[in-house]
Amino acid sequence: MSPNLRGSLFMTAAMAAFAVEDTLLKSASASLPPGEVLMIFGALGLALFAVLTLGAGEALLPPALWSRTMALRSVAEVTGRLFFMLALALTPVSTTSAVLQAAPLIVIAGAALLFGERVGWRRWLAVAAGLVGVLMILRPGEGFGWLSLLAVIATLGFSGRDLATRAAPPALSWRQLGVAGFAMLIVAGLVALPFGAAPVWPAALPAGLIALAAVAGVAAYSALTLAMRSGEVAAVTPFRYTRLVFAMIAGVMVFGERPDGWTIAGSVVVVLAGIAALRA
């Protein structure tokens, strides 16, 4: 199996698991503050990754974890997770996931600027077209407000995290990166906690949903890390677009959402731009 094929399969698996995670967390946020959901989710995911790390005979806090790259990755992780959780709780899951589809284009542009990967004018044109697609989804001037910006900021954070994952010290395993990532979810939850409703003791149903989300999140995070460390960035990242398909299905079947024509059209533009960037 070629590195690009392996990376694409890992990316598709990660996007399916992320869609399950998103659905469960959005359901839990209906009865719990977003900050509390993030903290519980982060703590459970951290515990799972800690068990995997120790089981593999690896250190939980290796020296490479304190590198500059990992510090930048942590800031990007907190930003992405914090604003994505807020967007997930306050806006339709299909719209939030649609905006998130601009991430591959941002990652491709970042790979060119930071890692020197070759990006010709056709790929830059595809990046610009993808951003137009995002604007079609957001529709500035038609009820555009700060809630619409939540998913945009989350997209920038996740893009920075993926680029930092690519540049992370090779000495760090995907398990150790998972420990670091889920620890930042707890930080993101602490940041969000004062701006929402007061924390409450979770009932059995939302607690169970968050626990299942943690399992899906660990699987998704592991697959994403392996994907970003396999093959070429420009070949692997476009498979992020499969998340949109999974998210649309979840939004319609679980939450009864009905994406409007502009959201669907903008999503198509973003996906086509990503395919064009891959083929350029």
N, C-alpha and C positions, 0 to 999 in steps of 0.2 A: 504494500500500500504506500503510495507516494505521500510525502509530507503534506502537500496541499489537499489531497483527498482526505487524509486523516484529520487535518485541521478543520475541513469543511463539515465532516461528520460530527466532530466534537462541538462545533459551533451550532449546528442544527439541534443537537441534543440539548445543549445549554439553553437555547431559545425556547424549546418546548418546556423544559423544567422551569424557566423563569416565568412563562405564562401561567403555569400552575401556581407558582409562588405568588404572583401578582393577584390572581383570583382569590387565593386564600387570605392574603393580607388585607385586601380591600374588604372582604367579607368581615374580617375581624375588626377592622377600623370602624365598622358601623356601630359598635358598642364600646369601643375603647379609644382613647386619644391616640393620634398617630405616633406621638413621641413614645408613649408606653408600648405600643405595638412594636416599634423599632427596637426598643431596649430588650424586650423579652425575646424577640426574634434573633437579635444579635447575640444575646447570652446563650440561647440554645444552640445556634449555629457554631458559636465559639467553642462550646463544650464538645460538640460532635467532631469538629476539626482537631481539637486538642487530643481527643481519644485516638483519632487516626494518626496524628503526628507522633504521639508517644508510642503507639502500637508499632510504628515503623522504626522506632529507635532514634527519632530525630529530636533535636532540642526545640522547645517551644519558643525560646527567645534567642536565636543565634545572632552572632555579631553582625551578619549581613543585613539583619532586619533594621538596623539603625543607620543605614546608608541614606544619602541625600535623595536618591531615586525613590526609596521606600517612603521617605517623609512626604515627597510630592504625591506619591500614590495614595497615601493616607488622607491627605487634604482633599484630593479629587474624589476619593471614596466617600468621605463624609458629605461633601457637597452633592454628589450624585444621589446617594441614598436618602439624604434628608429631603431634598426637593422632590425626588421621585415619590417618596412616601406621601408627602403632602399633596402632590398632584394626583396620586392614586386615590387618596381619601376624598378629595374635593372635586375631581373632574371624572368624566367617563373613562373607563379603562381603555376603550378602543381609541379614543382621541389621544390619551397620554402615550400609548404604545405607538401610535402613528407618528407623533412628533419625534419619538425616540429613534425612528428609522433614519433620521439624519445622522446618527452617530457614525455609521460606517464611512460616510463621506468625510466627516471631520477627522476620523482616524486616518483615512487615506492621505488627507492633506497634512496631518501631523507627521505621518511616516515620511513624507517627502521633506518636510522642513527639519525634522529632528534626526531622522535616520538616514537621510540621503537617498531614499528609494526614488527611482525614476518615475516622475509624473509629468506626462506631456500635456499639451494644451487641451487635448480632448478630455483628459481626466479632470483638469481644472474646470472645464466647461460643464462636466457632469456634476462636479461639486456645487457649482453655482445653480444648476438646474434643480438639484436636490433641495437647496435652501429655498428656492421659489416654491417647491412643493410644500415645504413646511409652512410658508406664509399662506398658501392656499388653505391649509388645514386650520391655521390660527385665524385667518381673515381679519387683519387689522382694520379697525374702523367699524366692525360689526360685533360689538360687545367684547372687544379685545380688552383684557384687563390683566391685573397681576396674577390671577389664577392661571391664565394662559402661559405666563412666563415660567411657572414652576417646572413644567416639563422641559422647557428650553434650557433652563439652568441645569436641570438634572442630566440632560443630554450632554452638555459640555463637561460636567463632572465625570460621567461614565466614559466619555471619550478620553479624557485625561488619565483615568484609571487604566484603561486598556493599553494606552501608549506606554504608561509607566510599567505595566506588567510585562510588556515586550522588552523593556530595558532593565527589568529587575535583575539583581545579581543571580547568575546561574546556580550559585550554591544553594539558593532557596528552593525547596520543593513546592509543588502545588499545594501540599497540605499546610506548609508553613505560611504560604501566601494566604491561604484560607483563614488561618488563625488571625493574621494581621488584618485581613479585610473585615471579618465579622467583629473584631474588637472595635473597629471604627464605626460599625453600626450602633454599638452601644453609645459611643460618643455622639453620633448623630441624633439618637433618641434623647439624650440628655439636653442637647441644644434645643430640640423641638419642644421638650416637655413644658417649659414655662409659658409657651404661646398657645397651648390648647387647654382643653378642659382638665380638671383635676384628675390625677390618676385614681383608678378604682381597682378593687380586687377582681381579677378576671373570672367570669363564670366558666363553666366547663366547656361550653361550645366554642367561644372565642379562643380559649387557651388551647383547645385541641386543634383549632384551625392554624394557630401560630406554630404549634409543634409540627404539624404536617408541612407547613410552609418552610420550616427550618430544614426538614429533610430534603424537600425539593430544592431549597436554596443552596444547600451544601452540594447536591448533585450538579446544579446549574453552575455554581461558582467553580467547581472542580473542572467541569467540561470546558468552561470559558477560558480558564487559565491554561489548560492544555492546548486549546485551539489557538490562543494568541502566541503560544510558544512553538507552534507547528506551522510549517510552510511560510508563504509570503503573506504579509499583511493585506495587500491588495487582492489576493486570491481567497483569503479566509473570511475577512470581515463582511463581504456582501451577503454571506449566509445568515447574517443577523436579521435580514429581512423576513426570514421565516417566522420571527416572533410576531410580526404583524398579523400573519394568518392565524396563528394560535390565539392571539389576543382578541381578534375580531370574533372568532368562534366562541371564546369564553364570554365576551361582552354580550353577545346575542343570546347565548344559551343560558347563562347563569344570571346576568343582570338585566336582561330584556332590553339592551341598548339597540338603537337603530341609527348607525352612522349615516349622516346626511351625504348628499351628493358631493359637496365640496371636500369633505373629509376623505371620501373614497377616491375622488379625482386626485387630490393632493397626495394621497398615499401611493397611488399608481405612478405619479410623477417621480416621487422619491425612490420608489423601487426600480423604475426604469433607469433613473439616473445612476443608481448603484450598479445595475447590470452593465450600463454603458461604461462606467468607471472600471469595471472588471475586465471588459473586452478591449478597452483602449490600449 
